[in-house]
Amino acid sequence: MQRIPRQQRAPIVIAILCIVITIVVMQLWLFTATMDAYLRRDASILVPAAAASLVCLALNVGLLLHLRRLDA
């Protein structure tokens, strides 16, 4: 794989950071909505919310691994 110069890596890192921040905000919103449903005794949303949160986690881990490969 060809090495990317530092000047070209900076915008990629900033874009990844923006995507990670967006995903974390979505997870925080998801957690808030899930807690609201749980306190209303509505258990039907718990499993889909947990699955969506795991997808968000997988996306963030994938972006972290991509960032590490970019730096290597």
C-alpha positions, 0 to 999 in steps of 0.5 A: 500500500502506498504511503499517504503524505501527512498533508493528505492524511489530515483531512481524512482524520478530520472527516473520520473524527466528524463521523465518530462524533456523529455516531456518538451523538446518535448513540447518546440519543438512542440511549436517552430514547431507550431509557425513556421507553424503559421507564415507561415500561415499554420493553418492545424497543430494548432489543432493537435499540441494543442492536442499533447500539452494537451497529454504532459500536462496530462502525466506530471500531471499524473507523478506529482500525482504519485510522490505525492502518492509515497511520501505519 
